[in-house]
Amino acid sequence: MLKKTIAAVFKSKGKKKMKKSELTYTLSFDLKWFSHETSKEVVELAQKKGLLKGNEELEPNFDVDEVEVEPDFKPDVNKIKASSLLDEIVDYLAENLGMSRQEVIAELNRKQIEFGNVLDLEVVALIYAKERGLKVEDYVDKVWEEVKNSWRSTEV
């Protein structure tokens, strides 16, 4: 949802680059999607997740024309902020495989059962992506950290 939100902002302005302040202003005042403070958080989160690049002027780190934004699209700030690594990978799979999120999740659940339910779903998602020829390098370290942390929290 964060990627679609960023794409929508750039599409609404018809620009390739914007200053951080203009992005924030567009989210809060032009599109009226978030408060000014929340808009700043959304832009910072997009930067942190690598969706935006640049210093003085920010530009999407992806092709906005490849992101479909419905005319009635309105982002949900709770979904944007609560987005987990698994959500991010599921979105990546759905986008690149031309599937819905539900279809991807069903496939991952099937694959996890195939592996005897011994692998974390994030790991299964990377295997699934790799089997379909998708690049997973950007996610490997993140998944490793998440899996490592989940193992620590279950140690007795």
C-alpha positions in Angstrom: 0.0 0.0 0.0 2.9 2.4 0.7 4.3 1.9 -2.8 0.8 2.6 -4.3 0.5 5.7 -2.1 3.8 7.1 -3.3 3.0 6.2 -6.9 -0.4 8.0 -6.6 1.3 11.2 -5.3 3.7 11.4 -8.2 1.0 10.5 -10.7 -1.3 13.2 -9.3 1.4 15.8 -9.8 2.7 14.4 -13.1 6.3 14.8 -11.8 9.3 12.5 -11.7 10.9 14.3 -8.7 9.6 16.3 -5.7 11.1 17.9 -2.6 10.2 16.2 0.6 8.1 19.2 1.7 6.1 19.0 -1.6 5.5 15.3 -1.1 4.3 15.9 2.4 2.1 18.8 1.4 0.6 16.8 -1.4 -0.3 13.9 0.9 -1.9 16.2 3.5 -3.3 19.2 1.8 -3.8 18.4 -1.9 -5.0 14.8 -1.5 -6.2 15.2 2.1 -5.2 11.6 2.9 -3.3 12.3 6.2 -2.5 14.9 8.7 0.6 16.9 8.1 2.5 15.0 10.8 1.4 11.6 9.5 2.3 12.7 5.9 5.9 13.3 7.1 5.9 9.9 8.7 4.7 8.3 5.5 7.4 10.0 3.4 10.1 9.0 5.9 8.8 5.4 5.9 8.9 5.3 2.1 12.5 6.6 2.3 13.5 4.0 4.9 11.9 1.2 2.9 13.8 2.3 -0.2 10.8 3.4 -2.2 12.2 6.9 -2.5 15.7 8.0 -3.5 17.6 11.3 -3.5 18.5 14.0 -1.1 17.3 17.5 -2.1 14.7 16.1 -4.4 13.1 12.7 -3.9 12.1 10.3 -6.7 10.5 6.9 -6.7 12.9 4.0 -6.7 10.4 2.2 -9.0 8.5 2.9 -12.2 5.3 4.6 -11.1 3.6 3.9 -14.4 3.7 0.2 -13.6 1.7 0.7 -10.4 -2.1 0.7 -10.9 -3.8 3.3 -8.8 -7.6 3.1 -8.8 -9.5 6.4 -9.2 -11.1 6.0 -5.8 -7.8 4.8 -4.0 -7.4 6.1 -0.5 -4.6 4.7 1.6 -5.1 3.3 5.1 -2.4 4.7 7.4 -2.8 1.8 9.8 -2.0 -0.7 7.0 1.0 1.4 5.9 2.5 1.6 9.3 1.7 -2.0 10.3 3.2 -3.4 7.1 5.4 -6.4 8.0 8.2 -7.9 6.1 6.0 -10.7 5.1 3.4 -8.2 3.8 6.2 -6.6 1.8 7.2 -9.9 0.2 3.6 -10.9 -0.5 3.1 -7.5 -2.3 6.3 -8.1 -4.3 5.2 -11.5 -5.3 1.6 -10.4 -6.2 2.9 -7.5 -8.3 5.6 -9.5 -10.1 3.6 -12.7 -10.7 0.3 -11.0 -11.6 -1.6 -12.6 -8.7 -3.8 -11.2 -6.0 -2.5 -11.1 -2.4 -5.0 -13.8 -1.5 -3.7 -16.1 -4.3 -0.1 -15.5 -3.2 -0.9 -16.3 0.5 -2.8 -19.4 -0.5 0.3 -20.6 -2.5 2.6 -19.8 0.3 0.5 -21.7 2.8 0.4 -24.7 0.4 4.2 -24.5 0.0 4.7 -24.3 3.7 2.6 -27.5 4.3 4.7 -29.1 1.5 7.8 -28.3 3.6 6.2 -29.9 6.6 5.5 -26.6 8.4 9.1 -26.4 9.6 10.0 -23.1 7.8 8.9 -19.6 8.6 6.5 -18.2 6.0 9.0 -15.5 5.1 11.6 -18.2 4.2 8.9 -20.1 2.2 8.1 -16.9 0.4 11.7 -16.4 -0.7 11.9 -20.0 -1.9 8.6 -19.5 -3.8 9.9 -16.3 -5.4 13.2 -17.8 -6.4 11.5 -20.9 -8.0 9.5 -18.4 -10.1 12.7 -16.6 -11.3 12.2 -13.5 -9.1 15.1 -11.7 -7.5 15.1 -12.1 -3.7 18.5 -10.6 -2.8 17.0 -7.5 -1.3 15.0 -9.6 1.1 17.5 -12.3 2.2 19.2 -10.3 5.0 15.9 -8.9 6.3 14.3 -12.3 6.4 17.4 -13.7 8.2 17.2 -11.0 10.9 13.5 -11.6 11.4 13.9 -15.4 11.6 16.9 -15.1 13.9 14.9 -12.8 16.2 11.9 -15.1 16.2 14.1 -18.1 17.2 15.6 -16.0 20.1 12.2 -15.2 21.4 11.2 -18.9 21.5 14.3 -20.2 23.2 13.8 -21.7 26.6 
